[in-house]
Amino acid sequence: MAWADMVGASGGNILGQVGSFIEASKTQKEKKAWQRYNNAMLNIQNAQNQNALTINERMAAERSSIMGFQIRKSEYLTSASVEASAAASGTIGRSVNLALLDVHRNAAVADERRLRDLDYQYLQTDAQRRNSAMAVALKTDYATIPSPNPLSYALDFGVSMAKEYKK
C-alpha cells in the first residue's frame, strides 16, 4: 500500500485518537475537581464538628464554674447557720466542730465530684475530636488520578498505521 493511501486511510484514526486524548483529559480534570470538592466538604464537616466540640467544652467549663461557686456559697451559708445555731443555743466545743467538719467535708466531696465530672467531659470531648479527625482521614480520597499520556495515544495511532501498512 502506498504511503499516501495509508495516510488517507488512517486520517480518521488520527482524529479519533486526538479526540480520545482530549476526552480523557477532560475526564481526568473532572475527576480531580470532584475529588477536591469531596475532600473539601469532609474538611468543612470536620471543622464544624471541632467548633461544636469547642463550644460544648466551654459550656461544660462554665457550668462547672457556676456549680463550684454554688457549692462554696452553700458551704458558707451552712457553716454560718451551724455557728449561729450553736451561738444561739450556747453550745460550744466538740459537737460544733464536728458539725462544721461535716459541712466542709460534704462541700469538698461535692467539689471533687464536680471536678471529676468536668475531667470526664474533657476526656469525652477529646475522644470525639480524635474520632472526628480520624473519620475525615479515613474518608479522604487520596487516590491518584492519572493524566492521559499523549505518547500512549500516539503509540495506538502508530499501531493502527502499521496494521494499515500490512494490508
MDTraj code that builds the backbone (N, CA, C; nanometers):
import mdtraj as md
import numpy as np

residues = "MET ALA TRP ALA ASP MET VAL GLY ALA SER GLY GLY ASN ILE LEU GLY GLN VAL GLY SER PHE ILE GLU ALA SER LYS THR GLN LYS GLU LYS LYS ALA TRP GLN ARG TYR ASN ASN ALA MET LEU ASN ILE GLN ASN ALA GLN ASN GLN ASN ALA LEU THR ILE ASN GLU ARG MET ALA ALA GLU ARG SER SER ILE MET GLY PHE GLN ILE ARG LYS SER GLU TYR LEU THR SER ALA SER VAL GLU ALA SER ALA ALA ALA SER GLY THR ILE GLY ARG SER VAL ASN LEU ALA LEU LEU ASP VAL HIS ARG ASN ALA ALA VAL ALA ASP GLU ARG ARG LEU ARG ASP LEU ASP TYR GLN TYR LEU GLN THR ASP ALA GLN ARG ARG ASN SER ALA MET ALA VAL ALA LEU LYS THR ASP TYR ALA THR ILE PRO SER PRO ASN PRO LEU SER TYR ALA LEU ASP PHE GLY VAL SER MET ALA LYS GLU TYR LYS LYS".split()
xyz = np.array([
    [0.0850, -0.1167, 0.0000],
    [0.0000, 0.0000, 0.0000],
    [0.0895, 0.1228, 0.0000],
    [0.0542, 0.2205, -0.0770],
    [0.1333, 0.3426, -0.0890],
    [0.1154, 0.4292, 0.0345],
    [0.2177, 0.5092, 0.0569],
    [0.2191, 0.5969, 0.1740],
    [0.0980, 0.6894, 0.1744],
    [0.0634, 0.7476, 0.0672],
    [-0.0491, 0.8412, 0.0586],
    [-0.1804, 0.7707, 0.0869],
    [-0.1951, 0.6470, 0.0377],
    [-0.3172, 0.5717, 0.0656],
    [-0.3268, 0.5367, 0.2139],
    [-0.2090, 0.5026, 0.2714],
    [-0.2067, 0.4643, 0.4133],
    [-0.2442, 0.5839, 0.5018],
    [-0.1871, 0.6982, 0.4706],
    [-0.2171, 0.8181, 0.5486],
    [-0.3626, 0.8575, 0.5298],
    [-0.4120, 0.8483, 0.4106],
    [-0.5520, 0.8806, 0.3846],
    [-0.6457, 0.7870, 0.4569],
    [-0.6100, 0.6588, 0.4592],
    [-0.6957, 0.5598, 0.5252],
    [-0.6944, 0.5758, 0.6759],
    [-0.5814, 0.6195, 0.7300],
    [-0.5737, 0.6314, 0.8757],
    [-0.5979, 0.7743, 0.9230],
    [-0.6360, 0.8628, 0.8342],
    [-0.6636, 1.0014, 0.8744],
    [-0.7755, 1.0101, 0.9756],
    [-0.8767, 0.9292, 0.9577],
    [-0.9861, 0.9260, 1.0546],
    [-0.9402, 0.8700, 1.1882],
    [-0.8446, 0.7790, 1.1813],
    [-0.7923, 0.7184, 1.3039],
    [-0.7166, 0.8206, 1.3871],
    [-0.6385, 0.9070, 1.3226],
    [-0.5635, 1.0081, 1.3983],
    [-0.6595, 1.1069, 1.4641],
    [-0.7644, 1.1423, 1.3927],
    [-0.8636, 1.2324, 1.4532],
    [-0.9333, 1.1641, 1.5700],
    [-0.9587, 1.0362, 1.5570],
    [-1.0198, 0.9600, 1.6664],
    [-0.9290, 0.9543, 1.7877],
    [-0.7973, 0.9355, 1.7630],
    [-0.7015, 0.9310, 1.8739],
    [-0.6898, 1.0666, 1.9428],
    [-0.6868, 1.1732, 1.8652],
    [-0.6803, 1.3084, 1.9226],
    [-0.8075, 1.3363, 2.0033],
    [-0.9202, 1.2984, 1.9478],
    [-1.0475, 1.3178, 2.0191],
    [-1.0516, 1.2380, 2.1488],
    [-0.9999, 1.1150, 2.1434],
    [-0.9961, 1.0317, 2.2649],
    [-0.9063, 1.0938, 2.3716],
    [-0.7911, 1.1486, 2.3261],
    [-0.6992, 1.2126, 2.4209],
    [-0.7644, 1.3347, 2.4855],
    [-0.8331, 1.4151, 2.4072],
    [-0.8995, 1.5349, 2.4612],
    [-1.0088, 1.4943, 2.5595],
    [-1.0852, 1.3921, 2.5249],
    [-1.1912, 1.3445, 2.6140],
    [-1.1326, 1.2893, 2.7445],
    [-1.0236, 1.2142, 2.7346],
    [-0.9591, 1.1590, 2.8545],
    [-0.9039, 1.2716, 2.9427],
    [-0.8510, 1.3776, 2.8805],
    [-0.8005, 1.4923, 2.9574],
    [-0.9139, 1.5611, 3.0324],
    [-1.0271, 1.5789, 2.9658],
    [-1.1433, 1.6414, 3.0314],
    [-1.1937, 1.5549, 3.1469],
    [-1.2019, 1.4251, 3.1231],
    [-1.2490, 1.3334, 3.2276],
    [-1.1563, 1.3362, 3.3487],
    [-1.0265, 1.3390, 3.3218],
    [-0.9293, 1.3442, 3.4315],
    [-0.9435, 1.4730, 3.5122],
    [-0.9627, 1.5850, 3.4461],
    [-0.9814, 1.7124, 3.5160],
    [-1.1093, 1.7113, 3.5992],
    [-1.2158, 1.6532, 3.5424],
    [-1.3429, 1.6449, 3.6157],
    [-1.3294, 1.5570, 3.7399],
    [-1.2607, 1.4446, 3.7248],
    [-1.2419, 1.3549, 3.8397],
    [-1.1608, 1.4225, 3.9495],
    [-1.0558, 1.4955, 3.9112],
    [-0.9747, 1.5663, 4.0116],
    [-1.0552, 1.6760, 4.0809],
    [-1.1364, 1.7475, 4.0036],
    [-1.2196, 1.8538, 4.0624],
    [-1.3200, 1.7931, 4.1606],
    [-1.3811, 1.6811, 4.1245],
    [-1.4770, 1.6143, 4.2125],
    [-1.4084, 1.5636, 4.3386],
    [-1.2893, 1.5105, 4.3234],
    [-1.2126, 1.4628, 4.4388],
    [-1.1792, 1.5790, 4.5333],
    [-1.1336, 1.6905, 4.4795],
    [-1.1033, 1.8084, 4.5627],
    [-1.2293, 1.8585, 4.6338],
    [-1.3412, 1.8606, 4.5617],
    [-1.4676, 1.9053, 4.6209],
    [-1.5074, 1.8142, 4.7378],
    [-1.5051, 1.6840, 4.7158],
    [-1.5425, 1.5905, 4.8231],
    [-1.4504, 1.6034, 4.9434],
    [-1.3213, 1.6151, 4.9203],
    [-1.2264, 1.6309, 5.0304],
    [-1.2477, 1.7630, 5.1038],
    [-1.2802, 1.8683, 5.0288],
    [-1.3075, 1.9977, 5.0925],
    [-1.4332, 1.9892, 5.1794],
    [-1.5363, 1.9203, 5.1311],
    [-1.6590, 1.9047, 5.2105],
    [-1.6318, 1.8259, 5.3390],
    [-1.5472, 1.7243, 5.3303],
    [-1.5104, 1.6482, 5.4505],
    [-1.4370, 1.7374, 5.5507],
    [-1.3469, 1.8205, 5.5004],
    [-1.2726, 1.9101, 5.5904],
    [-1.3640, 2.0148, 5.6528],
    [-1.4605, 2.0633, 5.5779],
    [-1.5566, 2.1598, 5.6339],
    [-1.6397, 2.0923, 5.7423],
    [-1.6834, 1.9707, 5.7155],
    [-1.7619, 1.8961, 5.8152],
    [-1.6794, 1.8749, 5.9430],
    [-1.5527, 1.8417, 5.9276],
    [-1.4665, 1.8228, 6.0446],
    [-1.4498, 1.9544, 6.1207],
    [-1.4337, 2.0640, 6.0495],
    [-1.4193, 2.1947, 6.1154],
    [-1.5452, 2.2288, 6.1944],
    [-1.6621, 2.2005, 6.1367],
    [-1.7873, 2.2254, 6.2089],
    [-1.7960, 2.1380, 6.3342],
    [-1.7562, 2.0124, 6.3218],
    [-1.7563, 1.9233, 6.4385],
    [-1.6636, 1.9757, 6.5467],
    [-1.5444, 2.0191, 6.5067],
    [-1.4468, 2.0694, 6.6045],
    [-1.4989, 2.1959, 6.6731],
    [-1.5653, 2.2829, 6.5968],
    [-1.6232, 2.4043, 6.6559],
    [-1.7321, 2.3696, 6.7564],
    [-1.8184, 2.2754, 6.7207],
    [-1.9252, 2.2351, 6.8124],
    [-1.8670, 2.1735, 6.9390],
    [-1.7616, 2.0946, 6.9248],
    [-1.6977, 2.0340, 7.0429],
    [-1.6341, 2.1409, 7.1313],
    [-1.5750, 2.2414, 7.0703],
    [-1.5150, 2.3501, 7.1483],
    [-1.6223, 2.4260, 7.2250],
    [-1.7347, 2.4525, 7.1607],
    [-1.8449, 2.5219, 7.2280],
    [-1.8962, 2.4378, 7.3451],
    [-1.9149, 2.3076, 7.3221],
    [-1.9606, 2.2191, 7.4299],
    [-1.8608, 2.2163, 7.5448],
    [-1.7331, 2.2176, 7.5119],
    [-1.6291, 2.2159, 7.6145],
    [-1.6337, 2.3444, 7.6984],
    [-1.6501, 2.4567, 7.6325],
    [-1.6582, 2.5858, 7.7042],
    [-1.7835, 2.5922, 7.7911],
    [-1.8947, 2.5409, 7.7395],
    [-2.0179, 2.5412, 7.8183],
    [-2.0045, 2.4509, 7.9403],
    [-1.9365, 2.3382, 7.9259],
    [-1.9144, 2.2483, 8.0401],
    [-1.8272, 2.3161, 8.1448],
    [-1.7259, 2.3882, 8.1011],
    [-1.6396, 2.4594, 8.1952],
    [-1.7172, 2.5684, 8.2686],
    [-1.8035, 2.6385, 8.1952],
    [-1.8846, 2.7434, 8.2580],
    [-1.9809, 2.6838, 8.3604],
    [-2.0486, 2.5739, 8.3229],
    [-2.1398, 2.5075, 8.4175],
    [-2.0657, 2.4605, 8.5414],
    [-1.9478, 2.4069, 8.5212],
    [-1.8686, 2.3584, 8.6339],
    [-1.8263, 2.4734, 8.7253],
    [-1.7905, 2.5837, 8.6650],
    [-1.7512, 2.7011, 8.7432],
    [-1.8687, 2.7534, 8.8260],
    [-1.9850, 2.7622, 8.7658],
    [-2.1048, 2.8078, 8.8375],
    [-2.1378, 2.7110, 8.9507],
    [-2.1270, 2.5814, 8.9209],
    [-2.1546, 2.4815, 9.0234],
    [-2.0553, 2.4923, 9.1393],
    [-1.9293, 2.5219, 9.1076],
    [-1.8288, 2.5411, 9.2124],
    [-1.8622, 2.6593, 9.3024],
    [-1.9056, 2.7697, 9.2427],
    [-1.9457, 2.8850, 9.3230],
    [-2.0657, 2.8513, 9.4121],
    [-2.1610, 2.7760, 9.3571],
    [-2.2782, 2.7396, 9.4359],
    [-2.2411, 2.6452, 9.5515],
    [-2.1470, 2.5562, 9.5272],
    [-2.1014, 2.4663, 9.6351],
    [-2.0375, 2.5481, 9.7462],
    [-1.9499, 2.6437, 9.7102],
    [-1.8850, 2.7268, 9.8123],
    [-1.9865, 2.8144, 9.8854],
    [-2.0815, 2.8684, 9.8103],
    [-2.1857, 2.9517, 9.8709],
    [-2.2666, 2.8694, 9.9714],
    [-2.3039, 2.7499, 9.9310],
    [-2.3790, 2.6618, 10.0200],
    [-2.2963, 2.6260, 10.1431],
    [-2.1684, 2.6030, 10.1223],
    [-2.0798, 2.5712, 10.2363],
    [-2.0742, 2.6882, 10.3349],
    [-2.0574, 2.8093, 10.2836],
    [-2.0507, 2.9262, 10.3721],
    [-2.1828, 2.9472, 10.4465],
    [-2.2944, 2.9349, 10.3731],
    [-2.4247, 2.9550, 10.4373],
    [-2.4519, 2.8481, 10.5437],
    [-2.4189, 2.7238, 10.5124],
    [-2.4412, 2.6154, 10.6084],
    [-2.3500, 2.6312, 10.7292],
    [-2.2244, 2.6689, 10.7076],
    [-2.1311, 2.6921, 10.8184],
    [-2.1814, 2.8057, 10.9078],
    [-2.2276, 2.9127, 10.8437],
    [-2.2795, 3.0261, 10.9211],
    [-2.4030, 2.9853, 11.0000],
    [-2.4885, 2.9032, 10.9381],
    [-2.6083, 2.8557, 11.0060],
    [-2.5723, 2.7700, 11.1269],
    [-2.4748, 2.6806, 11.1103],
    [-2.4307, 2.5952, 11.2222],
    [-2.3732, 2.6816, 11.3343],
    [-2.2895, 2.7764, 11.2994],
    [-2.2288, 2.8631, 11.4017],
    [-2.3338, 2.9491, 11.4716],
    [-2.4308, 3.0005, 11.3935],
    [-2.5363, 3.0838, 11.4533],
    [-2.6241, 3.0007, 11.5462],
    [-2.6566, 2.8782, 11.5050],
    [-2.7379, 2.7900, 11.5906],
    [-2.6635, 2.7561, 11.7182],
    [-2.5341, 2.7277, 11.7029],
    [-2.4539, 2.6932, 11.8210],
    [-2.4446, 2.8128, 11.9147],
    [-2.4269, 2.9324, 11.8596],
    [-2.4159, 3.0517, 11.9435],
    [-2.5493, 3.0823, 12.0111],
    [-2.6580, 3.0624, 11.9377],
    [-2.7901, 3.0915, 11.9940],
    [-2.8242, 2.9968, 12.1071],
    [-2.7823, 2.8720, 12.0929],
    [-2.8147, 2.7749, 12.1983],
    [-2.7081, 2.7699, 12.3057],
    [-2.5976, 2.8389, 12.2847],
    [-2.4913, 2.8397, 12.3843],
    [-2.4033, 2.7155, 12.3769],
    [-2.4121, 2.6405, 12.2679],
    [-2.3330, 2.5183, 12.2515],
    [-2.1934, 2.5564, 12.2056],
    [-2.0948, 2.4929, 12.2695],
    [-1.9550, 2.5150, 12.2300],
    [-1.8843, 2.3804, 12.2328],
    [-1.7664, 2.3768, 12.1706],
    [-1.6844, 2.2578, 12.1827],
    [-1.6893, 2.1653, 12.0633],
    [-1.6718, 2.0382, 12.1000],
    [-1.6512, 1.9331, 12.0009],
    [-1.7705, 1.9143, 11.9066],
    [-1.8916, 1.9180, 11.9536],
    [-2.0093, 1.8931, 11.8693],
    [-2.0220, 1.9993, 11.7596],
    [-1.9906, 2.1227, 11.7922],
    [-1.9953, 2.2296, 11.6921],
    [-1.8844, 2.2079, 11.5897],
    [-1.7659, 2.1727, 11.6379],
    [-1.6536, 2.1483, 11.5474],
    [-1.6813, 2.0299, 11.4551],
    [-1.7454, 1.9248, 11.5065],
    [-1.7801, 1.8085, 11.4225],
    [-1.8848, 1.8466, 11.3181],
    [-1.9803, 1.9276, 11.3557],
    [-2.0819, 1.9716, 11.2594],
    [-2.0175, 2.0557, 11.1491],
    [-1.9266, 2.1443, 11.1866],
    [-1.8567, 2.2258, 11.0864],
    [-1.7678, 2.1391, 10.9967],
    [-1.7050, 2.0375, 11.0582],
    [-1.6212, 1.9457, 10.9812],
    [-1.7057, 1.8718, 10.8773],
    [-1.8242, 1.8286, 10.9154],
    [-1.9144, 1.7615, 10.8205],
    [-1.9532, 1.8544, 10.7055],
    [-1.9812, 1.9798, 10.7379],
    [-2.0190, 2.0759, 10.6343],
    [-1.9037, 2.0929, 10.5354],
    [-1.7816, 2.1100, 10.5860],
    [-1.6646, 2.1308, 10.4986],
    [-1.6315, 2.0039, 10.4189],
    [-1.6470, 1.8880, 10.4823],
    [-1.6196, 1.7613, 10.4128],
    [-1.7210, 1.7387, 10.3005],
    [-1.8479, 1.7649, 10.3279],
    [-1.9510, 1.7484, 10.2240],
    [-1.9263, 1.8431, 10.1062],
    [-1.8847, 1.9639, 10.1352],
    [-1.8544, 2.0599, 10.0286],
    [-1.7326, 2.0135, 9.9482],
    [-1.6328, 1.9598, 10.0180],
    [-1.5130, 1.9118, 9.9486],
    [-1.5465, 1.7919, 9.8588],
    [-1.6320, 1.7033, 9.9083],
    [-1.6727, 1.5871, 9.8282],
    [-1.7510, 1.6332, 9.7053],
    [-1.8409, 1.7266, 9.7230],
    [-1.9193, 1.7779, 9.6103],
    [-1.8288, 1.8476, 9.5087],
    [-1.7311, 1.9235, 9.5567],
    [-1.6395, 1.9925, 9.4674],
    [-1.5510, 1.8923, 9.3914],
    [-1.5072, 1.7889, 9.4626],
    [-1.4268, 1.6840, 9.3967],
    [-1.5078, 1.6132, 9.2877],
    [-1.6343, 1.5830, 9.3169],
    [-1.7222, 1.5214, 9.2180],
    [-1.7398, 1.6115, 9.0958],
    [-1.7562, 1.7398, 9.1222],
    [-1.7711, 1.8375, 9.0136],
    [-1.6472, 1.8389, 8.9248],
    [-1.5293, 1.8413, 8.9865],
    [-1.4049, 1.8433, 8.9083],
    [-1.3842, 1.7129, 8.8306],
    [-1.4206, 1.6005, 8.8924],
    [-1.4084, 1.4711, 8.8250],
    [-1.5027, 1.4649, 8.7044],
    [-1.6246, 1.5139, 8.7213],
    [-1.7193, 1.5174, 8.6094],
    [-1.6675, 1.6052, 8.4955],
    [-1.6077, 1.7180, 8.5320],
    [-1.5515, 1.8064, 8.4300],
    [-1.4369, 1.7366, 8.3561],
    [-1.3516, 1.6666, 8.4298],
    [-1.2424, 1.5924, 8.3652],
    [-1.2970, 1.4857, 8.2712],
    [-1.4017, 1.4162, 8.3121],
    [-1.4625, 1.3142, 8.2254],
    [-1.5199, 1.3779, 8.0996],
    [-1.5817, 1.4942, 8.1146],
    [-1.6360, 1.5636, 7.9974],
    [-1.5234, 1.6055, 7.9029],
    [-1.4102, 1.6510, 7.9592],
    [-1.2958, 1.6878, 7.8748],
    [-1.2400, 1.5657, 7.8024],
    [-1.2314, 1.4536, 7.8729],
    [-1.1823, 1.3308, 7.8100],
    [-1.2760, 1.2859, 7.6974],
    [-1.4057, 1.2962, 7.7224],
    [-1.5031, 1.2581, 7.6208],
    [-1.4935, 1.3506, 7.4991],
    [-1.4764, 1.4792, 7.5228],
    [-1.4628, 1.5747, 7.4128],
    [-1.3360, 1.5464, 7.3325],
    [-1.2260, 1.5161, 7.4011],
    [-1.1018, 1.4826, 7.3304],
    [-1.1195, 1.3586, 7.2446],
    [-1.1887, 1.2578, 7.2972],
    [-1.2137, 1.1358, 7.2195],
    [-1.2993, 1.1675, 7.0971],
    [-1.3995, 1.2532, 7.1132],
    [-1.4843, 1.2906, 6.9995],
    [-1.4040, 1.3687, 6.8953],
    [-1.3119, 1.4528, 6.9421],
    [-1.2259, 1.5272, 6.8492],
    [-1.1419, 1.4307, 6.7656],
    [-1.0790, 1.3361, 6.8340],
    [-0.9950, 1.2388, 6.7630],
    [-1.0783, 1.1540, 6.6666],
    [-1.1978, 1.1132, 6.7101],
    [-1.2837, 1.0333, 6.6234],
    [-1.3252, 1.1098, 6.4982],
    [-1.3563, 1.2375, 6.5153],
    [-1.3949, 1.3194, 6.4007],
    [-1.2778, 1.3344, 6.3034],
    [-1.1599, 1.3632, 6.3579],
    [-1.0422, 1.3782, 6.2719],
    [-1.0069, 1.2464, 6.2031],
    [-1.0217, 1.1351, 6.2754],
    [-0.9909, 1.0042, 6.2167],
    [-1.0918, 0.9700, 6.1069],
    [-1.2177, 1.0019, 6.1294],
    [-1.3196, 0.9741, 6.0273],
    [-1.2892, 1.0504, 5.8992],
    [-1.2462, 1.1754, 5.9127],
    [-1.2118, 1.2545, 5.7944],
    [-1.0891, 1.1957, 5.7255],
    [-0.9905, 1.1555, 5.8044],
    [-0.8696, 1.0971, 5.7452],
    [-0.9023, 0.9676, 5.6706],
    [-0.9952, 0.8900, 5.7242],
    [-1.0319, 0.7641, 5.6590],
    [-1.1179, 0.7854, 5.5346],
    [-1.2007, 0.8895, 5.5361],
    [-1.2908, 0.9140, 5.4235],
    [-1.2269, 0.9988, 5.3132],
    [-1.1150, 1.0636, 5.3442],
    [-1.0498, 1.1476, 5.2438],
    [-1.0002, 1.0611, 5.1289],
    [-1.0246, 1.1072, 5.0087],
    [-0.9833, 1.0340, 4.8884],
    [-0.8414, 1.0756, 4.8519],
    [-0.7472, 0.9836, 4.8722],
    [-0.6066, 1.0102, 4.8404],
    [-0.5656, 0.9468, 4.7075],
    [-0.6618, 0.8930, 4.6348],
    [-0.6319, 0.8218, 4.5105],
    [-0.5670, 0.9151, 4.4088],
    [-0.4692, 0.8610, 4.3399],
    [-0.4050, 0.9355, 4.2333],
    [-0.4866, 0.9165, 4.1064],
    [-0.5225, 1.0262, 4.0458],
    [-0.5977, 1.0210, 3.9205],
    [-0.4968, 1.0471, 3.8088],
    [-0.4680, 0.9443, 3.7300],
    [-0.3619, 0.9595, 3.6296],
    [-0.4023, 1.0523, 3.5157],
    [-0.3047, 1.1242, 3.4666],
    [-0.3260, 1.2090, 3.3494],
    [-0.3112, 1.1227, 3.2250],
    [-0.3882, 1.1510, 3.1219],
    [-0.3720, 1.0742, 2.9988],
    [-0.2353, 1.1036, 2.9369],
    [-0.1710, 1.0001, 2.8899],
    [-0.0382, 1.0140, 2.8328],
    [-0.0498, 1.0259, 2.6811],
    [-0.0071, 1.1380, 2.6236],
    [-0.0189, 1.1537, 2.4780],
    [0.0633, 1.0501, 2.4017],
    [0.1695, 1.0008, 2.4631],
    [0.2516, 0.9010, 2.3940],
    [0.1755, 0.7708, 2.3726],
    [0.0893, 0.7344, 2.4688],
    [0.0121, 0.6106, 2.4506],
    [-0.0868, 0.6262, 2.3351],
    [-0.1433, 0.7455, 2.3204],
    [-0.2340, 0.7682, 2.2080],
    [-0.1575, 0.7702, 2.0759],
    [-0.0353, 0.8247, 2.0776],
    [0.0476, 0.8238, 1.9564],
    [0.0883, 0.6807, 1.9221],
    [0.1164, 0.6008, 2.0252],
    [0.1513, 0.4612, 2.0013],
    [0.0332, 0.3857, 1.9405],
    [-0.0872, 0.4102, 1.9923],
    [-0.2064, 0.3481, 1.9332],
    [-0.2217, 0.3868, 1.7861],
    [-0.1941, 0.5136, 1.7585],
    [-0.2018, 0.5590, 1.6190],
    [-0.0970, 0.4882, 1.5341],
    [0.0246, 0.4749, 1.5889],
    [0.1313, 0.4051, 1.5158],
    [0.0966, 0.2604, 1.4893],
    [0.0360, 0.1953, 1.5874],
    [-0.0050, 0.0560, 1.5690],
    [-0.1098, 0.0458, 1.4600],
    [-0.2053, 0.1357, 1.4601],
    [-0.3094, 0.1311, 1.3573],
    [-0.2503, 0.1619, 1.2202],
    [-0.1484, 0.2493, 1.2139],
    [-0.0799, 0.2775, 1.0867],
    [-0.0084, 0.1532, 1.0370],
    [0.0546, 0.0805, 1.1319],
    [0.1264, -0.0422, 1.0946],
    [0.0303, -0.1461, 1.0411],
    [-0.0868, -0.1555, 1.1033],
    [-0.1874, -0.2505, 1.0563],
    [-0.2337, -0.2146, 0.9152],
    [-0.2517, -0.0840, 0.8905],
    [-0.2916, -0.0385, 0.7565],
    [-0.1819, -0.0676, 0.6555],
    [-0.0567, -0.0543, 0.7002],
    [0.0575, -0.0765, 0.6101],
    [0.0652, -0.2223, 0.5710],
    [0.0337, -0.3122, 0.6654],
    [0.0407, -0.4554, 0.6372],
    [-0.0710, -0.5020, 0.5448],
    [-0.1768, -0.4287, 0.5347],
    [-0.2885, -0.4676, 0.4470],
    [-0.2514, -0.4678, 0.3060],
])
top = md.Topology()
chain = top.add_chain()
for i, resn in enumerate(residues, 1):
    res = top.add_residue(resn, chain, resSeq=i)
    for name in ("N", "CA", "C"):
        top.add_atom(name, md.element.get_by_symbol(name[0]), res)
traj = md.Trajectory(xyz[None], top)
